[in-house]
Amino acid sequence: MARTTVSFDSAGIQIAGHLYTPGTPVPGPRPALVVGHPGTGVKEQTSGTYARRMAERGFVTLAFDAACQGESGGLPRGLEDPAQRVEDFKAAVSYLTARADVDADRIGLLGICASGSYSLAATGGDHRVRAVATVSTAEPARQFRLGADGTQDPAVFRSLLDAAAAARSAAARGEDPGAMTMFPETAEQARALGGEHGVEGFEYYCTPRGMHERSARTLAWESIDRMALHDAFFSVPLIGPRPMLQIIGERAVTAWMAVEAHQRATGPKEIHWIEGASHVDLYDKKEYIDPAVEKLTDFYATHLTTD
């Protein structure tokens, strides 16, 4: 298995990616997967892990940094733009279709956490995608509006919109608009703000467990009002008759979002529960990633076939 640094254009923004190719030669082009990262993540973290593992199973895989994040271009830095992130997936598909080692008729998407919802939206609007799977599906607009568990006081999001509006006005005056802090300084503070889910996110992104220098600790404030206008699940009914798989930890507080997406799907669909796993456990813990990869391999091997 080999990893190559690549780049491609997404609506005028250069996107940085890692292309993973299997080491064993086969006659003809291979099926391929685009793998997206969680919110604040980068391609060197969990999306790279899944891309590598799926390449070991015989797929050409492409993990990439979202526009305005990681090594990709785009301003402002740290912008979480749902529409652009959907476009990034489509641009990645375009990149793969132009490769001689990829079968353009056998391309699937794999999204993790936030990119799970974006991959569903991209599939709904792009008929080049033959199958879509997600791991720990989360929809950022819903999570910011309603909280990870869906019970957040609506006043919280209204206060974030106030801050986003003030930041836009500050920028118009030539002042520093600042940025939204995503992680507190300590695990104790993370627990106070977000319970066990908050602690898990802190431990992955802010400790040696999964920390990466390019992983975002802040988001541009305008990310908030862009999320207010977006619903990544709107196009889920358009995925059918193509198949959709969601892999969810049975302890994930975010599971309600995957259930909602599942209920909206019109074609072949499945939620596969990983026993004992939380949302973040599926990012890097081998005892949970192993069965997830087995399920993903079976899913794509079945649906990315030649007719």
KATAHU-V39674 format. One record per pair of residues at least 6 apart in sequence whose ideal C-beta (glycine too) atoms are under 6 Angstrom apart, sorted by sequence separation. I is the first residue (numbers start at 0). J is the second residue. If there is no record, write none. Layout:
i:I j:J
i:I j:J
//
This chain:
i:54 j:60
i:64 j:70
i:67 j:73
i:95 j:101
i:122 j:128
i:145 j:151
i:170 j:176
i:183 j:189
i:202 j:208
i:203 j:209
i:281 j:287
i:6 j:13
i:7 j:14
i:53 j:60
i:64 j:71
i:66 j:73
i:96 j:103
i:110 j:117
i:169 j:176
i:190 j:197
i:247 j:254
i:261 j:268
i:280 j:287
i:110 j:118
i:189 j:197
i:190 j:198
i:6 j:15
i:67 j:76
i:122 j:131
i:189 j:198
i:261 j:270
i:36 j:46
i:50 j:60
i:108 j:118
i:166 j:176
i:204 j:214
i:247 j:257
i:5 j:16
i:67 j:78
i:95 j:106
i:276 j:287
i:34 j:46
i:50 j:62
i:144 j:156
i:186 j:198
i:189 j:201
i:245 j:257
i:5 j:18
i:118 j:131
i:92 j:106
i:108 j:122
i:273 j:287
i:2 j:17
i:3 j:18
i:34 j:49
i:47 j:62
i:186 j:201
i:34 j:50
i:46 j:62
i:2 j:19
i:66 j:83
i:273 j:290
i:115 j:133
i:1 j:20
i:65 j:84
i:182 j:201
i:42 j:62
i:108 j:128
i:0 j:21
i:32 j:53
i:42 j:63
i:66 j:87
i:115 j:136
i:243 j:264
i:0 j:22
i:42 j:64
i:65 j:87
i:107 j:129
i:116 j:138
i:41 j:64
i:107 j:130
i:108 j:131
i:109 j:132
i:110 j:133
i:111 j:134
i:112 j:135
i:182 j:205
i:247 j:270
i:249 j:272
i:271 j:294
i:113 j:137
i:17 j:42
i:112 j:137
i:235 j:260
i:241 j:266
i:242 j:267
i:243 j:268
i:244 j:269
i:245 j:270
i:246 j:271
i:247 j:272
i:248 j:273
i:249 j:274
i:253 j:278
i:32 j:58
i:34 j:60
i:113 j:139
i:239 j:265
i:240 j:266
i:251 j:277
i:236 j:263
i:239 j:266
i:250 j:277
i:251 j:278
i:30 j:58
i:31 j:59
i:32 j:60
i:33 j:61
i:34 j:62
i:41 j:69
i:63 j:91
i:232 j:260
i:235 j:263
i:238 j:266
i:248 j:276
i:235 j:264
i:236 j:265
i:248 j:277
i:29 j:59
i:61 j:91
i:88 j:118
i:248 j:278
i:19 j:50
i:232 j:263
i:19 j:51
i:85 j:117
i:89 j:121
i:248 j:280
i:21 j:54
i:84 j:117
i:88 j:121
i:248 j:281
i:182 j:216
i:19 j:54
i:85 j:120
i:92 j:127
i:181 j:216
i:21 j:57
i:85 j:121
i:89 j:125
i:181 j:217
i:180 j:217
i:181 j:218
i:179 j:217
i:20 j:59
i:178 j:217
i:179 j:218
i:19 j:60
i:178 j:219
i:179 j:220
i:59 j:101
i:18 j:61
i:176 j:220
i:16 j:61
i:17 j:62
i:246 j:291
i:16 j:63
i:14 j:63
i:15 j:64
i:147 j:196
i:0 j:54
i:12 j:66
i:166 j:220
i:244 j:298
i:0 j:55
i:15 j:70
i:33 j:88
i:15 j:71
i:196 j:252
i:9 j:66
i:14 j:71
i:163 j:220
i:33 j:91
i:13 j:72
i:12 j:72
i:163 j:223
i:242 j:302
i:12 j:73
i:163 j:224
i:31 j:95
i:159 j:223
i:46 j:111
i:45 j:111
i:31 j:101
i:28 j:100
i:30 j:102
i:14 j:87
i:28 j:101
i:28 j:102
i:37 j:111
i:209 j:283
i:30 j:105
i:31 j:106
i:32 j:107
i:33 j:108
i:34 j:109
i:35 j:110
i:37 j:112
i:38 j:113
i:10 j:86
i:37 j:113
i:203 j:279
i:9 j:86
i:32 j:109
i:9 j:87
i:36 j:114
i:35 j:114
i:203 j:282
i:199 j:279
i:9 j:90
i:7 j:90
i:35 j:118
i:143 j:226
i:140 j:226
i:7 j:94
i:139 j:226
i:140 j:229
i:138 j:231
i:38 j:139
i:148 j:252
i:147 j:252
i:147 j:253
i:149 j:255
i:136 j:245
i:124 j:234
i:120 j:231
i:123 j:234
i:130 j:242
i:131 j:243
i:132 j:244
i:133 j:245
i:134 j:246
i:117 j:231
i:120 j:234
i:123 j:237
i:116 j:231
i:123 j:238
i:141 j:256
i:119 j:235
i:122 j:238
i:137 j:253
i:138 j:256
i:137 j:256
i:136 j:256
i:136 j:257
i:77 j:215
i:79 j:218
i:77 j:217
i:77 j:218
i:78 j:219
i:39 j:181
i:77 j:219
i:79 j:222
i:135 j:278
i:69 j:213
i:75 j:219
i:78 j:222
i:80 j:225
i:135 j:281
i:68 j:215
i:134 j:281
i:81 j:229
i:132 j:295
i:44 j:209
i:132 j:298
i:44 j:211
i:43 j:211
i:41 j:211
i:41 j:213
i:130 j:302
i:41 j:214
i:40 j:214
i:129 j:303
i:39 j:214
i:39 j:215
i:107 j:299
i:107 j:303
i:105 j:303
i:45 j:282
i:52 j:292
i:56 j:296
i:30 j:303
//
